Amino acid sequence: MEIATLDKKRFLNWFVSHETFAKREVSWILNYLANHEAILKHVHFVEKARRTPRGLTLRTQQFYGEPITLYLAGQMFNDSDQIFHDIRLNWRDPLYIECQFTNPWDNELYLGVLEDNPYYRWNDTMDAQTLANVETYLKEEALQAEISELYQQIDQALEENDQKSFLELSEKVNQLLAQKEVNSHS
């Protein structure tokens, strides 16, 4: 899914105006990115940016560590000038940015631009039991959605006095309800 550059720009503008960084150069670099759509098209907001070929981690004052770190081909760079020049010179290359700030999961602008890191997918790090629980839950939800849809179709059949459809749909609902009952006991 392609994230609109306007959404990225809105988030960056919010980030600069609402968060405080230990180095003012962080704000300068963020403003530079926000004002250059050609570069912003290649920016991806992810978690675990250090796992990418070209990742940039930005930390607000509340977080321990360097305020800005560029991870490039397995090397780390903390010099703001060097980071800025890499961004400016390699603007066509994908840049994966991780933003560490307080309560990111409560921020709609951030969530609107956050993407799954193709080099470190969150669901690849889940243990087998959690993954099985998620899959079971999704199957149960899909089954419940199908049952709800059939109930709506049954209501429609009743309104139209369509006895044949009513009986067929009722049979399907009963089968799904029986399946749901079996699943809940296993």
Residue pairs with C-beta under 8 A, 6 or more apart in sequence:
1 115
3 44
3 45
3 112
3 113
3 115
5 37
5 40
5 41
7 109
7 112
7 113
8 34
8 40
8 43
8 45
8 113
9 34
9 37
9 40
10 109
11 45
11 109
11 110
11 112
11 113
12 30
12 31
12 33
12 34
12 40
13 34
14 107
14 109
15 30
15 58
15 99
15 101
15 110
16 27
16 30
16 31
16 34
19 60
19 101
20 60
20 61
21 27
21 58
21 59
21 60
21 61
21 67
21 68
22 59
22 61
22 67
23 67
23 68
23 80
25 68
25 80
25 81
25 84
26 58
26 67
26 68
26 80
28 80
28 84
29 68
29 80
29 83
29 84
29 87
30 58
32 39
32 84
32 87
32 88
33 39
33 40
33 43
33 87
34 40
36 91
38 91
39 87
39 91
39 95
42 91
42 92
42 93
42 94
42 95
43 94
43 95
43 97
44 94
44 95
44 96
44 97
44 115
45 96
45 97
45 98
45 99
45 110
45 113
45 114
45 115
46 52
46 55
46 96
46 97
46 98
46 114
46 115
46 116
46 117
46 120
47 98
47 114
47 117
47 120
47 122
48 55
48 98
48 117
48 119
48 120
49 55
49 56
49 57
49 71
49 96
49 97
49 98
49 117
50 57
50 69
50 71
50 76
50 98
51 117
51 119
51 120
52 71
52 94
52 96
52 117
52 118
52 119
52 120
53 72
53 73
53 94
53 119
54 70
54 71
54 72
54 73
54 90
54 93
54 94
54 95
54 96
55 70
55 71
55 95
55 96
55 97
55 98
56 68
56 69
56 70
56 71
56 83
56 87
56 95
56 96
56 97
56 98
57 65
57 66
57 68
57 69
57 71
57 97
57 98
57 100
58 67
58 68
58 97
58 98
58 99
58 100
59 65
59 66
59 67
59 68
59 100
59 101
60 67
60 100
60 101
60 102
61 67
62 101
62 102
63 100
63 101
66 78
68 78
68 80
68 83
69 76
69 77
69 78
70 76
70 77
70 78
70 82
70 83
70 86
71 77
72 86
77 83
77 86
87 95
96 117
96 119
99 110
104 110
104 111
105 111
116 122
123 131
126 134
139 183
140 180
140 183
143 176
143 179
143 180
143 183
144 180
146 176
147 173
147 176
147 177
147 180
150 169
150 172
150 173
150 176
151 173
153 165
153 169
154 166
154 169
154 170
154 173
156 162
157 163
157 165
157 166
157 169
158 166
